[in-house]
Amino acid sequence: MAPVIRSKAAMSCENAPSNLGASSSILDDTTNQPSTEHAVSTTQPATITLPTESQATKQSFKPEDKMLELFDVFGEDDFAVAFFFWLAMVLLGVLATLFFVSLSWITAAASVFCGFILFRHKMLKHDCLPSGRRWMTISDPNAPAPDTDSLPAVYFLYVLGSGGHSAEMIETIKQKFRGQKNQHRRYIITTGDKSSQNMIASLESTISDAYPDERAGTRDVFLIKRARAVHQPLWTAPFTCLMSAAHAVNALTREPNLRPFGTYGYQFKYPHVIITNGPATGLIVGMVAHLLKIFYLVPPHRLKIVYIESWAKTKTLSLTGRLFYWTGIANMFCVQHQTLARSIPDAQFVGAVTARVTPVG
């Protein structure tokens, strides 16, 4: 995800300075995996001009047709049913065991379990490689992003949070997109979010027009339950969050139909990088990804999380931003304003990657 798909109006900003390269180089030098910096980094690619309104009219573009194509590529999602079935079986087994085990054994087991969770979280938070080196190393701010064209797979997952969050995410993708035939893009959107569906359809149509060959890569769309709807009672939120998490497990672990295991092996089994800017659904996806790595269900060099704070937040973090920052589950925590970056230790200032989007909130 690096070169640029720009509108004609944006070409007037060609000489504007960019600070996206001023973050750390995030490339696992042991496994040579794609870096999370590559998801929000600058290079100097060729400019691609978006079609004008008259051209779009001539093409008779219909977003609903594009979305049907994307959904057909992925297929049905019946994972949540099986997930809740086996979760219920595990809970019943745990409850049955409690009747035959003494309280002291239960306390000891709970202490060991909590200790394991904390230990794994600390390891993942610092992202230590087996050699003991950190995967994040400071590099030249003007250095180009790592070249991923030669890698066997480049797999990005984007979480679109609806409304202004989705608009900012789409703008970030457009600014930093690089056509690669070894790339797969997966979009996570919530059920009923027609606006984000139309944005994805428009973006993918633009990418297909700009890269008519294999460099457009492959893509699919994954629908998950919204973590909490507007005006939804708080007491029901845990249930909808659990449903959202169940679908997120499937979205994070199911290989794309267009990149089957029989052909590509494990190369496209798990996303390399997750990019999100909130709100709650992005946090749920991030937490599920972190738990999958805690329990060794996903390799530690996959599901790297990049959180990009909204451009509207200039002095303080959003609620989602604070939760990502406090929990430490994001491998790269990015902000778009220097004033905010100065007040948040370890935050990566990446510049206004969504500057041409109207601020949300």
N, C-alpha and C positions, 0 to 999 in steps of 0.2 A: 504494500500500500504506500506508494510514494509519489509518482508523477501526478501531474495536475490536469484536472478537467475544469476549465474556467469559462465563465461567461464573457461576452465581449466587453461588458461594462467593467469586468474585473481586470481587463488587460491594462487599464489606466493605472492600476496599482502595481504594475510590474516592478517598479523600482523601490517599492516600500520594503523596509528592512524586515527580516523574519528572524525569530529567535528560537525556532523549533530545534535547531541543531545544538542549542546550548544546554541540552540535557545529557545524561550519562549514556554511554554506549552499553547497550544491554544485549550482549551476544554471548550465549553459552559457548565458551571456547572449547569445552570438552565434547559437546554433542553437535556443535555447529548449527544450532537451531536458529530460526528467525528471531530477531530482537524485538522487544516491545517498543524500543525507541523507533524502530522502523515504521510503527503504526502512526507516529506523530512526528516524523522527522522531515527535514528538508533536503532536497536535492535540486538539481537544475534541469528538469526534464523539458521536453518540448511542450508548448502550450497547445491545448486542444480547445477549439471554440465550440460552445454549445450552439445547437441550431436555433435560429430566430423563431419568433412566433409564427411568421408566415410559413416558414419551412415546416414547423410542427403541424400546422393546419393542413398542409399539403399531404403530409404523411398520414393524416387521420389517426393519430396515436390514441389508443384507448387503454388507460391504465388497468381497467378490469381484465382485459385480455392478457396483459403481461402478468398480472398477479395469478390468474388461473394457470398460466404456464409454469410459474415458479412453484405454486403449490402442487401441481401435477408431478413436477420433478421430484418433490420430496415424498409424497404419498401420505397415507393416513398415519395418525399418531394414536396408538392404542396402549402406549407404554404406561400411562397413569393408572389404568385399571389393574394391570399386573403389579405395579409398584405398591398400591394400597393393599392389595390382597396379601402380598408377602410381608408388608409392614404389619398388618393385622396379625398374621401368623407369628411373627417374631414377638410382638407385644403379648400375645396369649401365652407363648412359651415362657417369657420372662415372668409373667404373673403366676403361672403354674409353678415355676421354680421357687418363687418366694415362699410358698407354703412348705417347702421341704428343706430350706436352707436357713441356718441360724442368722440372727441379726448381725453378729460379728463378721460372718463371712460376707454378708451383703455389704456391710460398711467397708470391708477391706477391698472387695471387688470394685466398689464405686470409687474408692480412693485411687486405686491403680488405673482405672479407666480415665478419671479426670487428669491424673498425672501424665498419662500417655498423650491425651489431647493437648495439654499445655506444652509438653515437650515438643511434639510435632509442630504445633503452631509457632513456637519460637524458632524452630529450624527453618520452617518455610518463610517466616517473616524476614529472616536474614538471608534466606536463599543461599545456603552454603552448599558448594559442590563437594563431592566426595574427597577432592584434593584439599579441601579446606579453604579454597579461594572463593571470594565473592564473585557472583556473576555480573555485578554492576561495577564498572570501572570508569573513572572520569576520563573523558577524551577531549580532543580539540573541539570547541563549540562549532567551528566551521568545517569540521570533517564531514564527508558525505556519509549517508546512511549505509549500513552493510548491504552488499549486493546479494540478493536472494534468488537471482535468476538461475543460478546453478544448483540450487538445492532441489531435492526430489519432491518436496511439498512445501507450500506456504498456505496456511489455513488460518483465516481471520474470522472471528465471530463478533458481530456488532449487535448491541442491545439498544433498540429504539424505544425510548420511554414515553412516547406520544407527545403531541403538541410541539412546543418550542424545543424540547429536548431532542425530539426526532429531527427537527429542522436543523439544529446545530450539528447533530451527528452526520446527517447527509452532507452538509457543507464541508465538514472535516474530511469525509471520504472523497468528495469531489476535488478538494484542494490537493490531496496527497495520494491520489490513486496512481498506481503504476500497472500497466498491462503486462501480465505474465501468464503464460499458459500453464504453469505449475501452481497457480493460485486458486483457492476455493474460498468463497465468501458465504457465510451463513448469517442471516438476519433473524433476530428474535424480536417479535412484536407481540402485543397482547391481543386477545380476542376482542373483536369489535372496534379495533383501532383502524378505521378506514383511511384516515388521513395519512398514517405512516405507510399503509399499503400503497397508496397512490405515490407517495414520495419514493418508495423503493422501486416501483414500476417505472417511474420517470427516470430515476438514476440509472437503472439497468438498461433501459432503452438507449440512454445517452452513451453508456459504456459500449454497448453493442454497435452503435453507429461509429464510435471513435475507433474501436478495435474489432473489425468484422472478422478477423481471423481468430486463431486459438488463443491469442494474447488476452482476450476478454476473460479467460478463465471459466470457472463454473460457479454456480451460486444456487442457493435454495433459501426458503423462508420457513421459519418455525413459529407456530402460534402457541403461546402459553397463557395460562390463566393470569389475569391481572392480580398483583399482590393485594392491592386495596383500591377499590373504586372510589370516586368522589362521593362524599356524603355517606359512605358505607359505615355502619356501626362498628365501633372499635372492637366490641366483643366477638365479632365475626371475622376480624382480620386474621387471627392465627390460622383459621381453617383455610381461608383463601390463599394465605402465604404458603401453607403446606401443599396445597394443590399446585401452586405456581412452582414450588421447589421440585415436585414430582416430575412435571413436564421439563423443568430445567435439566434434571439428570439425563433425560433422554436426549435433549438438544445438545448436551455437552459430550455425550458418549456414543451417539449413533453416527456411523460414518455416512457421508453423502452417497445417495444412490448413484450419482454420476462419477463417483470415485470409489468403486466397489473394492472390497477387501481382496477378492480373488485376483484383481489386477494390480492394486497399489499396496497391498499388505496393510501394515499399521501406519503408513505415512499420513493418511487422512483420517485416522481413527479418532483423534482428539484435536481440537483447535490449538494452535500455537499461542495465539494472543486473543484475549477478550477485551474489547473496547466498549466502555460504557460511560455515560454522563448522568446516570440516574434516570428517574427517581427510584421508588421502592423496588420495582422489578429488577433493575440493574443490581441493586444490593443483594437481592435473593439469588440471582444468578452467580454473583461473585462469592457469596457464602457457600453455595452448593459446590462450586469449583474448588474452593479452599478445603472443604470437607472431603471431597473425593481424593485430594492429594494427601490430606492428613491420614486417611485410612489406606494409603498405598493403592488405591483403585485406579489412579492416573499417574503417569510418570511425572516427576517434579519439574521437568523442563517443558511441560505442556500446560495449557490453561493459565498462562501469565496474564495478569489483570492490569489493564491500564484504565485509570479513572481520570476523566477530564472534567474539571469543575466548569459549571456554566459560565459563559461570558458575562452574564448579568451580575455575577457575584464578584464585586470589585474589592470589598473590604472584609467580608466575613464569608465563611463557608456555609453552604446549604446543609440541611439536616442529613441528606444522604452523604454529602461530602464529609461531614463530621464523623459519621458512622464508619465510612471507609477509612478515614484517617486514624480514628481511635482504635479500631480493630486491627489495623495494619495488614489487611488482607490484600491490598493493592500493591503490586510489584512496582508500579510507577504511579505517583500521585501528581497530576498536572494541574496547574492553574494558568489563567490567561492574562492576569494583570500583575505587574510588578509590585504594586502596593500590597496585594494579597500574598504574593510569594515571600515578601520580606517578613510577614507576620506568621508564616507557617513553616516551621523547620522541616527540612528534607523535601519540601514541595518543589517540583520541577516547573520552572517558568518556561512555557512553550510559546508564548505570544498569542495573538488573537487569531486562533485557528478557525474561529467562526465569526470573524469581524463583520462580514457582510450580511449576517443574519440578525433580524430584529431581536433584541434581548427579550427573554421570557420573564414573566413575573413582573 
